[in-house]
Amino acid sequence: HVALFDNHGRQVEEHDLAGLNHSEASRVRPQQKHIDNCNACQKEWGRDGASPVLPTRSTAAAMGSNDNPTVIDIDDPSEYDSSTTYTASLSIEGMSCGSCIGKITAGLEELPFVTKVNIDLLTNSGAVEFRGKINVDPILEKVSDLGYNATLVELVESRPKSTPTYTASLSIEGMSCGSCIGKITTGLEGLPFVATANIDLLTSSGSVEFRGEMRNLDLILALRRDCQRRFANQQRVSAMGYRATVVELVEPKSSLASQERVVDLQIDGMHCIRCPERVIKVLEELRSEKGVASSLSISRPPSFKDPRVQITYKPSLSEGLTIRCFISTIQSVDSAFSVYVYHPPTIEERSRRIQHQESRSILWRLVFAGIVAIPSLIIGVVYMALVPADNPTRIWFEEPMWAGNATRMEWALLILTTPVMFFGTDLFHRRAFKEIWAIWKPNSAVPMLRRFYRFGSMNMLISVGTMVAYVSSLAVLIMNATQKTERHDSMRMSSSYFDVITFLTFFILMGRYLEAYSKAKTGDAVAMLSKLRPNQALLVVSWANISKRIARPKPEMPLQC
């Protein structure tokens, strides 16, 4: 254990060699070319390639000793503000039909802080609008209690929607003088949703700006009868004796106002433990150089194990606050760095992964059940129903074996069906158990009466059906095995349902696989459509307009990490 102190006796670093193996030490060793040009690494590693001394703290923690540390707001006040609305995008595994959608929707809507729920079966995803950032975990726990696996994909703070403003150009007939202009203008401005009204007598036209929905245009033109009822004391165009026709309607465009953005930059090529510090240092220099400390912050600093930096900024081309500027600034630190925008898996990609996993899981069980179904069909159907009673093979299968009057056929079907019961149908058993546990678990919020008349799904139906058939057949087998008296030939026909379990499981798994396969193909088709959009563009800029970049150090000059 090694501790480093400065001249004032304050501890600045702490090192621990315990728990380090050779692979970790060799993994963080810089390239020899970098060591030859880096004074700091030469002091730490030495020319002879001595073993390194690694800090036990993470690189992000070690960066706290910088002169200008990055300030990260860990305790966000809005996290505990119940009035702030958020929208969470969830990836949900285990949904199979519309009943699952209704169950999840009803369960989430029971939470007092949830305002809106939208579940999509095709993409295995959902969007939940709720109040209070701290309530994310209860939402995930609620979905898990319902028997499904939920993963948080994205959490976005819902900003209040601004009222859209439309501009309508009207052609007005019947105006004759300036009094008409004043009459129409006064009548339109009396409507609560009209912002401005400009009437031109010369061109017999007018321009009206109004807020709200497009149906307010009907109120302006008085095209509906109920307009005069709602605004009986107001004057519209047609009610004032003029005829108005809409020439053009300009819909509101999305606001391009500068908003805060968050971007994750992946940095490949980090070769020593000081590389994250160098990245943080050059970004801090960018903040101080541009004088944009309030418009640029580092939300998550990079580390050697996770070379990804998250930057929060307000885009400004004049101040150089663009993604291209960040990438070029980080790449100027070291020529070995390769920086690009990191895109987390989208809902479509997660959905496609879930669907493929589900298809593979069902396919393995379908193949196994199909293999077992062949001998079950031969033994339980062909020889017991289609082959004559005096057939030697049938007689051999109907003879008792091992104990009591239990026949060879019953023992064979038991051996064949048991793996199908616990492997082929385990998907249905697990989901049915989760559904029952969600209703009957301690402290469950489901009313007692509702637990008896509103529960279950297709998974529970299949699980209960196969379980009843297996248990009843096993009971019949045990009864026959305990009987000592010889059965009559006509009574040797088996009354078990072991073969039914295998056939039922096989056909249900076949239907489930076809359903999962079709859903996966539909998702792939949607993904192919999205790939038609270009993901690269050629940017042409004037060299004179490019802001001053940080000069790259010459290779022959030593680098100060």
ABEGO torsion letter per residue (X at the ends): XBBBBBAAGBBABBBBABGBBAAAAAAABBBAAAAAABAAAAAAAEAAGBBBBBBABBAAAAAAABABBBBBBABBAAAABAABBBBBBBBBBGBABAAAAAAAAAAAAABAABABBBBBAAAGBBBBBBBEAAAAAAAAAAAAAAGBBBBBABBBBBBBBBBBBBBBBBBBBGBABAAAAAAAAAAAAABAABABBBBBAAAGBBBBBBBEBAAAAAAAAGABAAAAAABAABBBAAAAGBBBBBABBBBBBBBABBBBBBBBBBBBGBABAAAAAAAAAAAAAAAAAAGAAAABBBABBBBAABBBBBBBBBBBAAAGBBAAAAAAAAAAABAABBBBBBBBBBAAAAAAAAAAAAAAAAAAAAAAAAAAAAAAAAAAAAAAAABBAABAAAAAAABBBGBEABBAAAAAAAAAAAAAAAAAAAAAAAAAAAAAAAAABBGBABBAAAAAABBEBAAAAAAAAAAAAAAAAAAAAAAAAABABBBBAAAABBABAAAAAAAAAAAAAAAAAAAAAAAAAAAAAAAAAAAABBABBBBBBBAAABBBBBBBBBAABBBBX
